[in-house]
Amino acid sequence: MNQVLQTKNSLSRLERQWLCEAVRLREEQAGPLEDSEAIRHARKAGGTLLQRIESRALWLAQRDGLLEALRHWQQGAALAVALLLIMAVFTGAGLAFAALGDGRAPVNVFWALGSLLGLHALTLLGWLLSLLFMRSNGGALGRLWLWLSEKLARDARAAQLAPALLLLLQRQRLSQWALGLLAHSLWLLALVCALGMLLLLLSTRRYDFVWETTLLSANAFVALTQALGALPAMIGFPLPAPDIIRASGYSAVDAEAARQAWSGWLLGVLVIYGILPRLLLSALCWWRWWQGQAKLSLDLSQPGYGLLRERLQPSSQRLDVEQHQPDETSPSPVQSIVTAAGGAVLVGIELDDRYPWPPSIPDTVIDAGILDSREQRQQLLDELSTHPPARLLIVCDPRRSPDRGTLRLMTELARTAAATRIWLLPLTSDESFEQERVEIWQEELLKLQLPQSQDFPLAWLSTGQNRAAKEGAP
Amino acid sequence: MSQPLILAVVGHTNVGKTSLLRTLTRDPGFGEVSPRPSTTRRVEGARLSAGGEPLLELYDTPGMEDAITLLDYLERLQRPEERLDPPALLERFLAGSEARQRFEQEARVLRQLLASDAGLYVIDAREPVLAKYKDELAVLAMCGKPLLPVLNFVASEQHRDEEWRQALARLGLHALVRFDSVAPPLDGERRLYESLALMLERAAPQLQRLIKDQAAKAEERRRAGGQLIANLLLDVAACRRSVSTQPELEQAAMQELRDAVRRREQRCVDELLRLYAFRLGDAEASELPLLDGRWESDLFNPETLRQLGIKVGGGMAAGAAAGATVDLLLGGASLGGAALLGALAGGTAQTARGYGQRLASRFRGQRELTVDDAVVRLLALRQMQLLKALEARGHAASHAIQLAAPDEREWREGKLPDAVQRARAHPEWSSLNSGARLEQAERQLWMQRLAEQLFSQVALSASG
């Protein structure tokens, strides 16, 4: 646990959320992980839902080696960046060499400019277009880096890491800024190398500058040169005078001033149109990345997190109040205490208006009505104890619950009569789902040893004979 | 942090107190529920929190069973020469020996209610207003705590809602809530808490917070459900199998494809059940249009399509029954057409490459199998129905199949959503294919759009 906590603190916010996404993707693709221990730790650690999700993901990541894989991936990514940086250095140097040549032939200024800035301008244009029109694009360089990192990490456990990072970053549209930062920085490095190489070459070799055209007029070149050089001139780079430009159109001007003016102009254009935009864009990307990183958060509406919410931060928790489960008291069987009794009494308990009351009974049977309230109960019990009946039929609706109070009333009533029967009213056909209740009634009555029937025992009530016996003796 | 509001859930035995608690806590394992009386024999509690802050504590109590005798006994406890107020009388009762013997169960209830801020008095609305219930209310009223009657089983046809209303009004209880714990109304919890907030002004802020939190969670769940279904639809729509044009091989591949789709659907069903914290075998789960957590009718049975009212074109009937269509690519079959349209609309290099591969496989004598539109429609309809049934927690789920909300017609006969059509041209979007790239930004984007669409359709019918 402490170890997990330490790792938690050592990880950046991005890394923690990255791991969460990776774990989520993994569970989404390969089914849920066994996480009871992780959940327990996360719940113990407490905090907001987000913190708990992070704790759980971190715990699982550490257990399953995902954390190690993340480190490998990061090493791979760093290695990929290193490779790309070396590539950028050589590319920059190469650009400068290609632009100036070996110095034997005069340098065609516009060719040199093209080879220095052409590719840079094209990729910059592509990046800007993708920024404007495409949703998420880190450019070819960024994708190359991702692909390289994956290859260099060489860890099967890392399968979900790159997608998870992309998903996480895409949510704040951070991936384009991150990959943009990488691409612009690489170009910046390449162009700075080119500048350095250019300075070195221009300082140690002699180059003559020319421009050539067949189709265009010399004025067009003068205008173009001055237009390009206007911005660099503002910060002090030399701008070739119109007559030098014109003269360079015929042959290389063998004058120090002209060479210095041209080389200064070339450096200025490289700085202003190559290095400066890349520097500004790198800064912009870095700023957006830094800003977005602070806002980075997990999308908690993802089903994967929704499923975790209840387990990590349960909205309902059980509270155990009484450990002690009381024993069930079983009622004692009814034994009639009546010796001398006469007549038959019919009584209903808590019946509703569904059944017409009383059912058709001969005059010999006394109708005691339907019992509901305390007073009615007390009154009937008093009457029955003074005039105990020989037969008492209690009518009961099995849809009522067989609660202790009702059963106790039945017991008390039964004690006042010589013989008691319970008639459980039949259910209608659409109430067959209540059959279970009828069975519970029957069980409870059996415990009390009170005989019950589901038909109206009219013969028993009026004569004391069961119908079967009556039919048997004509 | 304020103290949580403490509520005791009281009532006669067997009126569904524990069921109410299960519904309110969304904890299907809470307590014990059975048709027997006095199933709950001890007080059990649950704490509801929002964002880690405890807001409400609910205590389930054993049922009152013998209030008539208890009231009688309480009246006898009152000595002629003194006038005790009801709570003092109860104190005397609770200190006595009968509170540990004959009225042990009732004493537990009263103790809990005395320790609570208020009580929810649960009523089985199918029962007539019997004297024992009135006596019960009289005993409970002696605690001097506010009581909110909750009418349970009001979804049943035989409920006596009006009778109870009048009887409760006579006892001075004018506020009451209809809340069927098996088939709760969609806004039932909100109404319950709002009624409580009116009764307990002090607790109103935390009850409002609870209402808000639960509404937010409900929406989040619905959203997550939409995403699960959207993922399923994209997976199935983008699924394809390449096979040589030999009848036996085709048959085998088709079988394999169908099995894969069936398994994928089941995964979605499982995830939805998990999302809504339903446990198979629970009473509530049996109200869902599922059998043992599975759909009863097979996905690839033409009868299933008919039942859900999905129209299948004449020539396509056989193909739909098979559930898979041979993608004729340029042959103009409905599916090939749809996929091609999707591809043209997509217009990305990847799509073009996909088509190149398929064209090439055609030259090699291979065919591509995909899942038919009708099956995708069926999947969408079924899962949405399940989501709605889960939203309503079993409410009206048994006849959800016949319900035809207008927005669903789109899924029956209208154009399939763009996301599904695009998925046709992106085999790499399906987890059922090898070489899947599920994390692709484009897939995520379209999945989100489809999920949003499904979410709004479910939300629409939930509020309508």
Interface residues (C-beta under 8 A of the other chain):
Chain A: L25 E28 Q29 G46 T48 L49 R135 S136 P163 A164 L166 L167 Q170 L300 S301 Q302 P303 G306 L307 R309 E310 Q313 P314 S315 S316 Q317 R318 L319 D320 V321 E322 H324 Q325 P326 E328 E350 D352 D353 D372 S373 R374 Q376 R377 R399 R400 S401 P402 D403 R404 G405 T406 R408 E436 R437 I440
Chain B: H12 T13 N14 L24 T25 R26 D27 F30 P35 R36 P37 S38 R41 R42 V43 E44 G45 A46 R47 L48 S49 A50 G51 G52 E57 Y59 G63 E65 D66 A67 I68 T69 L71 D72 E104 Q105 R108 Q112 R126 E127 P128 L130 A131 K132 D135 D213 Q214 K217 E220 R221 R223 A224 G225 Q227 L228 E271 R274 L275 A277 S431 R437 L438 E439 A441 Q444 L445
